[in-house]
Amino acid sequence: MSKPLLVLDVVGLTPRLLAYMPRLAALGSAVPLEPVLPAVTCSVQSTFLTGEPPSGHGIVGNGWYFRDLGEIFLWRQHNALVGGEKLWHAARRLSPGYTVANVCWWYAMGADVDWTVTPRPIYYSDGRKEPDCYTHPPALHDELTSKLGEFPLFTYWGPGAGLPSSAWIARAAEQIMTEKNPDLTLVYLPHLDYDLQRFGPSSRAAADAAAALDEVIAPLLDAARARGATTVALSEYGITDARRPVDVNRLLRSEGLLNVYTQDGMEYLDPWTSRAFAVADHQIAHVYVRDPADVPAVQKLCAGLAGVGEVLDEAGKARYGLDHERSGELVLLAEPDAWFTYYYWLDDARRPDFAQLVEIHRKPGYDPAELLFDPANPGAAKARAGVALARKKLGMRYLMSVVGLDAGARAVRGSHGLLPSTVDDGPVWLCDDPALSLDSASVKATEVKALLLRLAGLAD
């Protein structure tokens, strides 16, 4: 018979932050966790659940260029994108009927688990976006929202991102554990991701965020203990101090390798005709090069860009377990204090209108400036937000144009994606089962799946 298991993915958790989280730290000794490259959410979570590196499960970042579609997509949701045997498949092979609840881990939609909760806005046909979540079974939606209220989407990401979203997720997980009694409950808690990127991991705000999240987690830990569940807390990466944005696409464009097309005076990245372009993802960037003959020149060009620490060719990708067909022909790793922007326009007057929006699906790369009101003029940005909210309440079309451009990028103080250089700044593994013995002084991300099966009493 399996033992109930609660797995908390506490994003950005490091030994340094555990000093402010006494309830979480009481689970047990913090063991260094060795992530995969890139150390970003979608890649590392997929490794946790499959035991495979990105070369095996195919999640080479939070997004990539879909060559068969000719489109750049980040933050897709379909679980079928993840290759390999998932944790619950292995568990059910050993214990038919094993039940699983996924509360906001990524690639949730379409996963053959028993209960699913994941953020999912309502996109109305008139252009409005309203907060909500997707659940399976569908009845779970009203069971949760009738007690917890609507999912606080606008505190999950954007300038207003903060504690309410993680608090809602924790309470939803507690309710599901109590009412559904799953064998495995996966819970994603993103709160530390916000102020650590805004202000840096060494800031007072980072310590305060850790302390606040610890209070939110405490009732969930108590609920797990009350039902005799084993609890594991782990993190995908540690966020490190970084304040140097690197505009790789602007370099490629200035060298005539990246093309744009223009509509209504706005420039859009043209992946169909570009000879080379980058999909920026925190401290890594996949560079897609259409003609193999251009690869050496693009590699040399990128290697000379300030802020680029390493350029991975085919051998380099294989060395890090990133040799998958979805990867770029080249993969750039930033220097430790740098990160990659997606910006490709050379004149702000030609920027697309989504550049100053919180628009994670239209931007062809990750934009941490979305966490900040435009630092160039935060008062004006907040005033624009107020006007947009008023228009929204009246049922009118609106643009929440609050995100800074270069000033926003320069204001970012933390990033991740590289492998950790020190234990204090790296991710961790904690477990409250004193009987679990580890084979080494650290836990590899590729070992998490097997360890969870052991903790559930289901090891092969």
PyMOL commands that set and color helices and strands:
alter all, ss='L'
color gray80, all
select helices_A, chain A and resi 15-18+22-25+41-50+54-57+79-81+87-94+139-148+153-155+163-180+192-199+204-226+248-254+292-303+314-319+348-350+353-356+368-371+378-393+406-411+445-455
alter helices_A, ss='H'
color red, helices_A
select strands_A, chain A and resi 5-10+31-34+63-66+71-74+100-103+115-119+122-123+129-130+133-136+184-189+230-234+240-241+244-246+259-263+266-270+276-281+284-289+308-312+330-334+338-340+414-415+428-431+443-444
alter strands_A, ss='S'
color yellow, strands_A
deselect
rebuild
show_as cartoon
